[in-house]
Amino acid sequence: MKNILILSLCVLAIVGCRKKKDTLVEITVKNASSQIISGANVKLLTLPPYEPNSTPILELEGTTDINGVIRFNFNDVYHLGQAGVAVLNILVKKGDLEGTGIIKVEQEKTSKKVVLVL
């Protein structure tokens, strides 16, 4: 009986302690001809609901690489057991070209979006 209890506790400890997977966002920027755009400025942000002129709650910014891709890591934002992560606005600018989009960040997945700049 004692051995069964110890074995049960060990199994629960192993099953209950899982490692958190990465929560990532990958944005690819292309032009109207579907050509990749490197060096584009990409902002991810969320605004409080019903307050369009307010300060963003979350704002991340970066530049696309030579493949027209930028990746954002949300491991510090998402915690195990949390229901959902975020729905973010995407703002992209490269010279006179601009594009927008929306992305839903899903926990422990790579959420991908292609944004066209026109």
C-alpha positions in Angstrom: 0.0 0.0 0.0 2.8 2.4 0.9 4.6 1.6 -2.4 1.4 2.4 -4.4 1.0 5.7 -2.6 4.7 6.7 -3.4 4.3 5.5 -7.0 1.1 7.5 -7.4 2.7 10.7 -6.0 5.7 10.3 -8.4 3.4 9.9 -11.4 1.4 13.0 -10.4 4.6 15.0 -9.9 5.9 14.0 -13.4 2.6 14.6 -15.2 1.8 17.8 -13.3 5.2 19.5 -13.9 5.2 20.3 -17.6 7.5 22.8 -19.2 5.9 25.9 -20.8 6.3 26.1 -24.6 7.2 29.3 -26.3 4.5 31.9 -27.1 5.6 33.7 -30.2 4.3 36.1 -32.8 5.7 36.1 -36.3 4.9 38.9 -38.7 5.8 38.8 -42.4 5.7 42.0 -44.4 5.0 42.0 -48.1 4.1 44.6 -50.7 1.2 44.5 -53.2 3.3 42.3 -55.5 3.9 39.8 -52.7 7.6 40.7 -52.5 9.1 40.6 -49.0 9.9 43.9 -47.4 13.0 44.0 -45.2 13.7 46.9 -42.8 10.1 47.7 -42.2 9.2 49.1 -38.8 6.6 46.9 -37.1 4.6 47.9 -34.0 2.4 45.5 -32.0 0.1 47.3 -29.5 -3.2 47.0 -27.7 -5.4 49.9 -26.6 -7.9 49.8 -23.7 -11.4 49.1 -25.1 -13.6 52.1 -26.0 -10.6 54.5 -25.5 -9.1 55.1 -28.9 -6.9 58.1 -28.0 -5.5 56.4 -24.9 -2.0 55.1 -24.1 -1.3 51.6 -25.3 -1.4 48.9 -22.6 1.2 46.9 -24.4 3.5 48.2 -27.1 6.3 46.3 -28.8 8.4 47.5 -31.8 11.0 46.1 -34.1 12.3 45.9 -37.7 11.9 43.1 -40.2 14.9 41.0 -41.2 16.2 40.3 -44.7 13.4 37.8 -45.1 10.7 40.4 -44.3 10.0 38.7 -40.9 10.0 39.9 -37.4 9.4 37.7 -34.3 8.2 38.8 -30.9 8.5 36.5 -27.8 5.6 36.6 -25.3 7.1 34.1 -22.8 7.3 36.9 -20.2 3.6 37.9 -20.8 2.0 34.5 -20.8 2.0 32.3 -17.7 0.8 28.7 -17.5 -2.8 28.4 -16.6 -3.6 31.9 -18.0 -6.7 31.9 -20.3 -5.5 33.6 -23.5 -2.8 36.1 -24.1 -3.8 39.1 -26.3 -5.3 40.5 -29.4 -3.0 43.1 -30.9 -3.1 45.8 -33.5 -0.3 45.6 -36.1 1.1 48.8 -37.6 3.8 48.6 -40.3 5.7 51.4 -42.0 8.5 51.4 -44.6 9.1 54.8 -46.2 5.8 55.8 -47.8 4.3 52.3 -47.5 2.0 51.5 -44.6 -0.1 48.5 -43.5 -2.2 47.4 -40.6 -3.6 44.2 -39.2 -4.8 42.4 -36.1 -3.4 39.2 -34.6 -4.6 36.9 -31.9 -1.7 35.7 -29.7 -2.3 32.1 -28.7 -0.6 30.6 -25.7 2.3 28.2 -26.3 2.0 28.6 -30.1 3.6 30.6 -32.9 0.9 33.0 -34.1 1.6 34.1 -37.7 0.3 37.0 -39.8 1.2 38.5 -43.2 0.7 42.2 -43.5 0.6 44.0 -46.8 2.0 47.5 -47.1 0.6 49.7 -49.8 
